[in-house]
Amino acid sequence: MSPSPESPGVVHPRVTEPESNLQCEYPAPADARHIFNDGPSSTPKSWFSRAKHAVVTFGKFVGPGFMVAVAYIDPGNYATDVAAGASYQFRLLFIVLLSNIFAIFLQSLSIKLGTVSGLNLAEACRAFLPRWLNYALYAMAEAAIIATDIAEVIGTAIALNLLIPQIPLVAGCALSILEVMVILVFYRPNGSMHGLRAFEYFVMGLVLAVVVCFCIQLSLLQDTSVGEVFRGYLPSGTLVEQTALYQACGILGATVMPHSLYLGSGIVQSRLYDYDRTAGLLPRTASVLHGAGLSASASDDSDSDRKEYIPSLAAIQHSLKYSVAELTLSLFTFALFVNSAILIVAGASLYKTADALDADLFGIHALLSRSISPAAGTVFALALLFSGVSAGIVCTIAGQMVSEGALRWSLRPWLRRLVTRSVSIAPSIVIAAAVGREGLNAALNGSQVALSIALPFVSAPLIYFTSLDRYMMVRPGMARYGDHFGSLGGVAAAEGGGDGAVKMANNWFVVSFGVAVWLMITIMNVANLVLLGKGN
């Protein structure tokens, strides 16, 4: 018996089994899916019962997609979508739709990586790539997360100032660390599923609050043709104009967020672990600890049990389809709706308004208040606040995943989150105090440029990992701990195919589409930077 290094005074049993015992010493159940009522023997026969069964099972996976969707409705999207609507009314809705399709595709690959390998994107880079390349990608990812978090802090501070003018911008920036840190105290990815689901429901509530705000905004619009709005989702000749191309690149850069790829690959692992634990598919070490009530899943401060966890094939097959479906539904409804609503409100009320083209968030609030009603300005500020808080939460979680995965930080989770958040808060407070409103607007625009630069570098390894059998192989049977296929210890098994290993890499069509998406994103982001440099 010895004290845990991360939990002083708490004694954990120390398991000293040989390394071979960490693998499958006893056969897995013939079909563990019956424990989750997902096996053939338990599936109801009538179509109604089967549909009800599928809906109930799907309901258990609702949550992670909403957390990913938060990244696509952050404050950085507001100014970009408003400028597009003010310039071209509804004609750039096609770019919003295209960006959402790209996001769904990349996030689906992210879920696949996390589900099949049991690793998030940062952990996969550390396990599968040379050390120098892992550090380079970590630096790029960290810069992107800081830039994203700065946008969330600025959005939250501006929203607070708009709603309560007595709160100065500097105080608003400082308050953003308090609200997010208090909330993140309750985020325990390695805790019970009930606690994790409660946290996910809270984030879902913030997303729904943003949706309600924009539903109210849309209800205040008058003399807007529904047919004209829907025609905006079709491609048009407008897209070849230089200004439209610049704004299209801006929409793409503001919509597809690098940190969400890390987030999406990490938040799916809790359900995989819960499946294997409940189905009795964990190795004996994890079973001993869990039986003693001291497993990693019981404490957010002790997660060594989870770091080398590789899901069972049954858990992967059970979870992958539901996780991708839940993500697609979340992004194609809530994220697409919010980004479309911002552009539609601007297109209906601010079209051909010169002041709207270069307006900051303060200016957009004032324009909406004058052109629609004061209530529209208040609702806009509320939506901005909910977006900033929710996006700040998930961005901080993503930052923790990146630092833990790429560098294996050994700090306590709450301290890691505090460091991650403070790195973004500090420059925002300095900018707000030194140059005020104009400086915050410039910082917000600069953060979007940084994201445009980082996205191709972050998405490339994701497409690479999911396209090769070397990294997308699964051994049948139980879950295990140890080397992954493709890592230094798993190279031989990967090359030989392992003992009946199942290959789950992307097929040639998905690989081709992935390369095409990456090239299009890269070209549009480069074009965005060139046009920005020319002052267009």
C-alpha positions as CSV (number, residue, x, y, z in Angstrom):
1,M,0.0,0.0,0.0
2,S,1.3,3.4,-0.9
3,P,0.0,7.0,-1.1
4,S,-1.0,8.2,-4.6
5,P,1.4,10.9,-5.8
6,E,-1.5,13.0,-7.0
7,S,-3.9,12.4,-4.1
8,P,-2.0,12.9,-0.8
9,G,-3.3,10.8,2.0
10,V,-5.3,8.5,-0.3
11,V,-3.9,5.0,-0.4
12,H,-4.2,2.9,-3.6
13,P,-3.5,-0.8,-4.0
14,R,-0.4,-1.4,-6.0
15,V,-0.8,-4.1,-8.5
16,T,2.4,-6.0,-9.3
17,E,1.3,-8.4,-12.0
18,P,3.7,-9.3,-14.7
19,E,3.4,-7.2,-17.9
20,S,2.0,-10.1,-19.8
21,N,-1.0,-10.2,-17.3
22,L,-1.9,-6.8,-18.6
23,Q,-3.0,-8.4,-21.8
24,C,-6.1,-10.7,-22.2
25,E,-5.5,-13.7,-19.9
26,Y,-9.1,-14.8,-20.1
27,P,-11.4,-15.0,-23.0
28,A,-13.8,-12.1,-23.7
29,P,-17.5,-12.9,-23.6
30,A,-18.8,-14.3,-26.9
31,D,-20.8,-11.1,-27.4
32,A,-20.5,-8.5,-24.8
33,R,-23.0,-6.3,-26.5
34,H,-25.9,-7.9,-24.7
35,I,-24.9,-6.0,-21.6
36,F,-25.8,-2.8,-23.4
37,N,-28.9,-4.4,-24.9
38,D,-27.2,-4.0,-28.3
39,G,-26.8,-7.6,-29.3
40,P,-28.7,-9.6,-31.8
41,S,-30.4,-11.8,-29.1
42,S,-31.8,-8.7,-27.3
43,T,-32.7,-6.6,-30.3
44,P,-36.5,-6.3,-30.5
45,K,-38.1,-7.9,-33.6
46,S,-40.8,-5.3,-34.5
47,W,-39.7,-2.2,-36.5
48,F,-41.2,0.0,-33.8
49,S,-39.3,-1.7,-31.0
50,R,-36.1,-1.6,-33.1
51,A,-36.5,2.1,-33.7
52,K,-37.2,2.8,-30.1
53,H,-34.2,0.7,-29.1
54,A,-31.9,2.7,-31.5
55,V,-33.2,6.0,-30.2
56,V,-32.7,5.0,-26.6
57,T,-29.1,3.8,-27.4
58,F,-28.5,7.0,-29.4
59,G,-29.6,9.1,-26.4
60,K,-26.8,7.7,-24.3
61,F,-24.3,9.3,-26.8
62,V,-25.9,12.7,-26.9
63,G,-23.5,15.3,-25.4
64,P,-20.0,15.2,-27.0
65,G,-21.3,16.5,-30.3
66,F,-22.8,19.5,-28.6
67,M,-19.4,20.2,-26.9
68,V,-17.7,20.1,-30.4
69,A,-20.5,22.3,-31.8
70,V,-19.6,25.0,-29.3
71,A,-16.3,25.5,-31.1
72,Y,-18.2,26.4,-34.3
73,I,-20.4,29.2,-32.7
74,D,-17.7,31.1,-30.9
75,P,-17.4,34.9,-30.9
76,G,-14.9,34.9,-33.7
77,N,-17.6,33.9,-36.1
78,Y,-19.8,36.9,-35.4
79,A,-17.9,39.7,-37.1
80,T,-17.1,37.5,-40.2
81,D,-20.7,36.4,-40.8
82,V,-22.1,39.9,-40.2
83,A,-19.6,41.4,-42.8
84,A,-20.6,38.6,-45.3
85,G,-24.3,39.3,-44.8
86,A,-23.9,43.1,-45.0
87,S,-21.9,42.8,-48.3
88,Y,-23.7,40.0,-50.2
89,Q,-26.9,39.5,-48.2
90,F,-27.7,35.8,-48.3
91,R,-25.4,34.7,-51.2
92,L,-22.6,33.5,-49.0
93,L,-24.7,31.0,-47.1
94,F,-23.3,28.4,-49.5
95,I,-19.9,29.0,-47.9
96,V,-21.4,28.6,-44.4
97,L,-22.9,25.2,-45.6
98,L,-19.6,24.1,-47.3
99,S,-17.6,25.0,-44.2
100,N,-20.0,23.0,-42.0
101,I,-19.7,19.9,-44.3
102,F,-15.9,20.2,-44.1
103,A,-16.2,20.5,-40.3
104,I,-18.4,17.4,-40.1
105,F,-15.9,15.4,-42.2
106,L,-12.9,16.4,-40.2
107,Q,-14.6,15.9,-36.9
108,S,-15.8,12.5,-38.0
109,L,-12.1,11.6,-38.6
110,S,-11.3,13.0,-35.2
111,I,-13.9,10.7,-33.6
112,K,-12.6,7.7,-35.6
113,L,-9.0,8.3,-34.4
114,G,-10.1,8.6,-30.8
115,T,-12.4,5.6,-30.9
116,V,-10.2,3.2,-32.8
117,S,-6.9,4.0,-31.1
118,G,-8.1,5.2,-27.7
119,L,-5.8,8.2,-28.2
120,N,-6.7,11.9,-28.8
121,L,-4.9,13.7,-31.6
122,A,-2.2,15.1,-29.3
123,E,-1.5,11.7,-27.8
124,A,-1.4,10.1,-31.3
125,C,1.1,12.7,-32.4
126,R,3.3,11.9,-29.4
127,A,2.9,8.1,-29.9
128,F,3.3,7.9,-33.7
129,L,5.5,10.8,-34.8
130,P,9.1,11.7,-34.3
131,R,9.7,13.8,-31.2
132,W,10.8,16.9,-33.1
133,L,7.6,16.8,-35.2
134,N,5.4,16.2,-32.2
135,Y,6.9,19.3,-30.5
136,A,6.5,21.4,-33.6
137,L,2.8,20.4,-34.0
138,Y,2.3,21.0,-30.3
139,A,3.7,24.5,-30.6
140,M,1.3,25.1,-33.5
141,A,-1.7,23.7,-31.7
142,E,-0.9,25.6,-28.5
143,A,-0.7,28.9,-30.5
144,A,-4.1,28.1,-32.1
145,I,-5.7,27.3,-28.7
146,I,-4.3,30.6,-27.2
147,A,-5.6,32.5,-30.2
148,T,-9.0,30.8,-29.9
149,D,-9.2,31.4,-26.2
150,I,-8.3,35.1,-26.6
151,A,-11.3,35.4,-28.9
152,E,-13.5,33.8,-26.3
153,V,-12.2,36.1,-23.6
154,I,-12.7,39.2,-25.7
155,G,-16.2,38.1,-26.7
156,T,-17.2,37.4,-23.1
157,A,-15.8,40.8,-21.9
158,I,-17.5,42.7,-24.7
159,A,-20.8,40.9,-24.0
160,L,-20.6,41.8,-20.3
161,N,-19.9,45.4,-21.1
162,L,-22.8,45.6,-23.5
163,L,-25.2,44.1,-21.0
164,I,-23.8,45.9,-18.0
165,P,-21.9,49.0,-19.0
166,Q,-20.7,49.5,-15.5
167,I,-18.4,46.5,-16.0
168,P,-15.2,47.8,-17.8
169,L,-13.5,45.6,-20.5
170,V,-10.5,44.9,-18.2
171,A,-12.8,43.6,-15.5
172,G,-14.8,41.6,-18.1
173,C,-11.6,39.9,-19.2
174,A,-10.7,39.0,-15.6
175,L,-14.2,37.7,-14.8
176,S,-14.0,35.3,-17.7
177,I,-11.3,33.3,-15.9
178,L,-13.4,33.0,-12.8
179,E,-16.6,31.8,-14.5
180,V,-14.9,29.2,-16.6
181,M,-12.7,27.9,-13.8
182,V,-15.6,27.5,-11.4
183,I,-17.5,25.6,-14.1
184,L,-14.5,23.4,-15.0
185,V,-14.2,22.3,-11.4
186,F,-17.2,20.0,-12.2
187,Y,-15.6,18.6,-15.3
188,R,-14.2,15.1,-14.5
189,P,-13.7,13.1,-17.7
190,N,-12.4,10.1,-15.7
191,G,-15.2,10.3,-13.2
192,S,-18.6,8.7,-13.2
193,M,-20.6,8.8,-16.4
194,H,-23.5,10.5,-14.4
195,G,-21.2,13.4,-13.5
196,L,-19.8,13.7,-17.1
197,R,-23.3,13.6,-18.6
198,A,-24.4,16.4,-16.2
199,F,-21.5,18.5,-17.4
200,E,-22.4,17.8,-21.0
201,Y,-26.0,18.8,-20.4
202,F,-24.9,22.1,-18.9
203,V,-22.9,22.8,-22.1
204,M,-25.9,21.7,-24.2
205,G,-28.0,24.2,-22.2
206,L,-25.6,27.0,-23.2
207,V,-25.8,26.0,-26.9
208,L,-29.6,25.9,-26.8
209,A,-29.5,29.4,-25.1
210,V,-27.6,30.7,-28.1
211,V,-30.0,29.0,-30.5
212,V,-33.0,30.6,-28.6
213,C,-31.4,34.0,-28.9
214,F,-31.1,33.8,-32.6
215,C,-34.6,32.4,-33.0
216,I,-35.7,35.6,-31.3
217,Q,-33.5,37.6,-33.6
218,L,-35.0,35.9,-36.7
219,S,-38.5,36.5,-35.4
220,L,-37.9,40.2,-35.3
221,L,-37.0,40.4,-39.0
222,Q,-39.6,41.7,-41.4
223,D,-40.0,41.6,-45.2
224,T,-37.5,38.8,-45.7
225,S,-38.2,36.2,-48.4
226,V,-37.7,32.7,-47.2
227,G,-37.1,31.6,-50.8
228,E,-34.4,34.1,-51.2
229,V,-32.7,32.9,-48.0
230,F,-32.7,29.3,-49.1
231,R,-31.3,30.2,-52.6
232,G,-28.3,31.5,-50.7
233,Y,-27.3,27.9,-50.0
234,L,-26.8,27.3,-53.7
235,P,-23.5,28.3,-55.3
236,S,-23.5,31.5,-57.4
237,G,-21.3,33.6,-59.5
238,T,-20.8,36.0,-56.6
239,L,-18.2,33.6,-55.2
240,V,-15.6,34.5,-57.8
241,E,-15.5,38.2,-56.8
242,Q,-12.4,39.3,-54.9
243,T,-14.3,40.6,-51.9
244,A,-16.5,37.6,-51.8
245,L,-13.5,35.3,-52.0
246,Y,-11.9,37.1,-49.1
247,Q,-15.0,36.9,-47.0
248,A,-15.5,33.2,-48.0
249,C,-12.0,32.5,-46.8
250,G,-12.7,34.3,-43.6
251,I,-15.9,32.3,-43.0
252,L,-14.0,29.0,-43.5
253,G,-11.2,30.1,-41.2
254,A,-13.6,31.2,-38.5
255,T,-15.8,28.1,-38.8
256,V,-13.4,25.1,-38.9
257,M,-11.5,25.4,-35.6
258,P,-8.2,23.5,-35.0
259,H,-8.8,22.9,-31.3
260,S,-12.1,21.2,-32.0
261,L,-10.2,18.4,-33.7
262,Y,-8.3,17.7,-30.5
263,L,-11.5,18.0,-28.5
264,G,-13.5,15.6,-30.7
265,S,-10.8,12.9,-30.5
266,G,-10.6,13.0,-26.7
267,I,-14.2,13.3,-25.4
268,V,-15.3,10.1,-27.0
269,Q,-13.0,7.9,-24.8
270,S,-15.1,8.0,-21.6
271,R,-18.0,6.1,-23.3
272,L,-15.6,3.5,-24.7
273,Y,-14.0,2.9,-21.3
274,D,-17.5,2.8,-19.7
275,Y,-18.6,0.2,-22.2
276,D,-15.6,-2.0,-21.6
277,R,-15.8,-1.7,-17.9
278,T,-19.5,-2.5,-17.8
279,A,-19.1,-5.4,-20.2
280,G,-16.2,-6.9,-18.3
281,L,-13.8,-6.3,-21.1
282,L,-11.1,-4.5,-19.2
283,P,-7.8,-6.2,-18.2
284,R,-7.5,-7.7,-14.7
285,T,-5.5,-4.7,-13.4
286,A,-8.3,-2.3,-14.2
287,S,-10.8,-4.7,-12.7
288,V,-8.9,-5.0,-9.5
289,L,-8.6,-1.3,-9.0
290,H,-12.2,-0.7,-10.0
291,G,-13.4,-3.3,-7.7
292,A,-11.6,-1.6,-4.9
293,G,-13.3,1.7,-5.8
294,L,-10.0,3.3,-6.6
295,S,-9.7,3.1,-10.4
296,A,-8.8,6.0,-12.6
297,S,-12.3,6.3,-13.5
298,A,-13.1,7.3,-10.0
299,S,-10.8,10.2,-9.7
300,D,-10.0,13.1,-12.0
301,D,-6.6,13.5,-10.3
302,S,-5.5,9.9,-10.9
303,D,-5.7,8.9,-14.5
304,S,-2.7,6.7,-15.1
305,D,-5.0,3.8,-15.5
306,R,-6.6,5.5,-18.5
307,K,-3.5,6.8,-20.3
308,E,-2.6,3.5,-22.1
309,Y,-6.1,2.2,-22.5
310,I,-6.9,0.7,-25.9
311,P,-10.6,0.0,-26.4
312,S,-12.0,-3.4,-27.3
313,L,-13.3,-4.1,-30.8
314,A,-16.8,-4.6,-29.4
315,A,-16.6,-1.1,-27.8
316,I,-15.4,0.5,-31.0
317,Q,-18.0,-1.1,-33.1
318,H,-20.7,-0.2,-30.6
319,S,-19.7,3.4,-30.2
320,L,-18.3,4.6,-33.5
321,K,-21.5,4.8,-35.5
322,Y,-23.5,6.5,-32.7
323,S,-20.7,9.0,-32.0
324,V,-20.5,10.0,-35.6
325,A,-24.3,10.2,-36.0
326,E,-24.6,12.4,-32.8
327,L,-21.8,14.7,-34.0
328,T,-23.3,15.1,-37.5
329,L,-26.7,15.9,-36.0
330,S,-25.3,18.5,-33.7
331,L,-23.2,20.3,-36.3
332,F,-25.7,20.1,-39.1
333,T,-28.5,21.5,-36.9
334,F,-27.3,23.7,-34.1
335,A,-23.9,24.9,-35.4
336,L,-25.2,25.4,-39.0
337,F,-28.3,27.2,-37.7
338,V,-26.4,29.6,-35.5
339,N,-23.8,30.6,-38.2
340,S,-26.6,30.9,-40.8
341,A,-28.7,32.9,-38.5
342,I,-25.9,35.5,-37.9
343,L,-25.5,36.0,-41.6
344,I,-29.3,36.0,-42.3
345,V,-29.9,38.7,-39.6
346,A,-27.1,40.8,-41.0
347,G,-28.3,40.2,-44.6
348,A,-31.9,41.2,-43.8
349,S,-31.1,44.2,-41.6
350,L,-27.6,45.5,-42.6
351,Y,-27.4,44.8,-46.3
352,K,-25.5,47.5,-48.1
353,T,-24.9,49.3,-44.8
354,A,-21.4,50.7,-45.2
355,D,-20.7,50.9,-41.5
356,A,-21.4,47.2,-41.1
357,L,-18.5,46.0,-43.3
358,D,-15.8,46.9,-40.8
359,A,-17.9,47.1,-37.7
360,D,-16.5,45.5,-34.5
361,L,-18.8,43.7,-32.0
362,F,-19.7,47.0,-30.4
363,G,-20.7,48.5,-33.8
364,I,-22.7,45.4,-34.7
365,H,-24.7,45.7,-31.5
366,A,-25.4,49.4,-32.2
367,L,-26.4,48.7,-35.8
368,L,-28.8,45.9,-34.9
369,S,-30.3,48.0,-32.1
370,R,-31.0,50.9,-34.6
371,S,-32.0,48.8,-37.7
372,I,-34.2,46.2,-35.9
373,S,-35.0,47.2,-32.3
374,P,-33.1,47.8,-29.0
375,A,-34.3,44.3,-28.0
376,A,-32.4,42.9,-31.0
377,G,-29.2,44.4,-29.7
378,T,-29.8,43.0,-26.2
379,V,-30.5,39.5,-27.6
380,F,-27.3,39.8,-29.7
381,A,-25.3,40.6,-26.5
382,L,-26.8,37.6,-24.7
383,A,-26.0,35.3,-27.5
384,L,-22.4,36.6,-27.5
385,L,-22.1,36.0,-23.8
386,F,-23.4,32.4,-24.0
387,S,-21.1,31.8,-26.9
388,G,-18.1,33.2,-25.2
389,V,-18.6,31.3,-21.9
390,S,-19.4,27.9,-23.6
391,A,-16.6,28.3,-26.1
392,G,-14.2,29.2,-23.4
393,I,-15.1,26.1,-21.5
394,V,-14.4,23.7,-24.3
395,C,-11.3,25.6,-25.4
396,T,-9.8,25.2,-22.0
397,I,-10.6,21.5,-22.0
398,A,-9.0,21.2,-25.4
399,G,-5.9,23.0,-24.2
400,Q,-5.6,20.6,-21.3
401,M,-5.8,17.6,-23.7
402,V,-3.1,19.1,-26.0
403,S,-0.7,19.8,-23.1
404,E,-1.3,16.4,-21.5
405,G,-1.2,14.4,-24.7
406,A,1.8,16.0,-26.4
407,L,4.0,16.7,-23.3
408,R,2.5,14.4,-20.6
409,W,2.2,17.2,-18.0
410,S,2.0,15.8,-14.5
411,L,0.2,18.8,-12.9
412,R,-3.2,18.4,-11.2
413,P,-6.1,18.8,-13.7
414,W,-7.4,22.0,-12.1
415,L,-3.9,23.5,-12.1
416,R,-3.4,22.6,-15.8
417,R,-6.7,24.3,-16.6
418,L,-5.8,27.4,-14.7
419,V,-2.5,27.6,-16.5
420,T,-4.1,27.1,-19.9
421,R,-6.7,29.7,-19.2
422,S,-4.3,32.2,-17.7
423,V,-2.1,32.2,-20.7
424,S,-5.0,33.6,-22.8
425,I,-6.4,35.9,-20.2
426,A,-3.2,37.8,-19.6
427,P,-2.7,39.3,-23.1
428,S,-6.4,40.2,-23.3
429,I,-6.3,42.1,-20.0
430,V,-3.1,44.0,-21.2
431,I,-4.7,44.9,-24.5
432,A,-7.9,46.0,-22.9
433,A,-6.1,48.2,-20.4
434,A,-3.6,49.7,-22.9
435,V,-5.6,50.4,-26.0
436,G,-9.2,49.5,-25.1
437,R,-12.0,48.8,-27.6
438,E,-9.9,49.2,-30.7
439,G,-7.1,46.9,-29.4
440,L,-9.6,44.2,-28.5
441,N,-11.1,44.3,-32.0
442,A,-7.6,44.1,-33.6
443,A,-6.8,41.1,-31.3
444,L,-10.0,39.4,-32.3
445,N,-9.2,39.7,-36.0
446,G,-5.6,38.6,-35.4
447,S,-6.8,35.5,-33.6
448,Q,-8.7,34.5,-36.7
449,V,-5.6,34.9,-38.8
450,A,-3.6,32.7,-36.4
451,L,-6.3,30.0,-36.7
452,S,-6.1,30.1,-40.5
453,I,-2.4,29.5,-40.4
454,A,-2.7,26.6,-37.9
455,L,-5.6,24.7,-39.4
456,P,-3.7,23.0,-42.3
457,F,-0.9,21.8,-39.9
458,V,-3.3,20.5,-37.3
459,S,-5.6,18.7,-39.8
460,A,-2.8,17.0,-41.8
461,P,-1.8,14.4,-39.2
462,L,-5.4,13.6,-38.5
463,I,-6.0,12.7,-42.1
464,Y,-2.7,10.8,-42.2
465,F,-3.3,8.7,-39.1
466,T,-6.9,7.7,-40.1
467,S,-5.8,6.7,-43.6
468,L,-3.2,4.1,-42.8
469,D,-3.8,0.6,-41.5
470,R,-0.6,1.0,-39.4
471,Y,-2.5,3.2,-37.0
472,M,-6.1,2.0,-37.5
473,M,-5.8,-1.6,-36.5
474,V,-7.7,-3.3,-33.7
475,R,-7.1,-6.6,-32.0
476,P,-10.2,-8.7,-31.4
477,G,-11.1,-9.6,-27.9
478,M,-10.8,-7.6,-24.8
479,A,-9.5,-4.1,-24.2
480,R,-5.9,-3.9,-23.3
481,Y,-3.1,-1.7,-22.0
482,G,0.3,-1.3,-23.8
483,D,1.7,-0.3,-27.1
484,H,-0.6,0.9,-29.9
485,F,-0.2,-0.2,-33.5
486,G,2.1,2.2,-35.2
487,S,4.0,3.2,-32.1
488,L,7.6,2.0,-31.6
489,G,6.4,-1.0,-29.6
490,G,3.7,-1.9,-32.0
491,V,5.4,-1.7,-35.3
492,A,6.0,-5.4,-35.8
493,A,2.4,-6.3,-35.0
494,A,1.2,-3.6,-37.3
495,E,3.3,-4.8,-40.2
496,G,2.4,-8.4,-39.7
497,G,-1.3,-7.6,-39.2
498,G,-1.3,-9.0,-35.6
499,D,-3.4,-11.9,-34.5
500,G,-6.5,-11.5,-36.7
501,A,-6.3,-7.7,-36.3
502,V,-9.2,-5.8,-37.9
503,K,-8.2,-3.0,-40.3
504,M,-10.3,0.2,-39.9
505,A,-8.4,2.7,-42.0
506,N,-10.2,5.0,-44.4
507,N,-11.1,3.6,-47.8
508,W,-9.7,5.2,-50.9
509,F,-12.7,7.4,-51.4
510,V,-12.5,8.9,-47.9
511,V,-8.7,9.3,-48.3
512,S,-9.2,11.1,-51.6
513,F,-11.9,13.4,-50.2
514,G,-9.8,14.1,-47.2
515,V,-6.9,15.2,-49.3
516,A,-9.2,17.3,-51.4
517,V,-10.7,19.0,-48.3
518,W,-7.2,19.6,-46.9
519,L,-6.0,21.2,-50.2
520,M,-9.1,23.4,-50.4
521,I,-8.8,24.5,-46.8
522,T,-5.1,25.3,-47.3
523,I,-5.6,27.1,-50.6
524,M,-8.4,29.2,-49.2
525,N,-6.5,30.1,-46.0
526,V,-3.4,31.1,-48.0
527,A,-5.6,33.2,-50.2
528,N,-7.1,34.8,-47.1
529,L,-3.7,35.7,-45.8
530,V,-2.6,37.1,-49.2
531,L,-5.7,39.2,-49.5
532,L,-5.3,40.4,-46.0
533,G,-1.7,41.3,-46.6
534,K,-2.7,43.4,-49.6
535,G,-5.2,45.3,-47.5
536,N,-8.3,44.0,-49.4
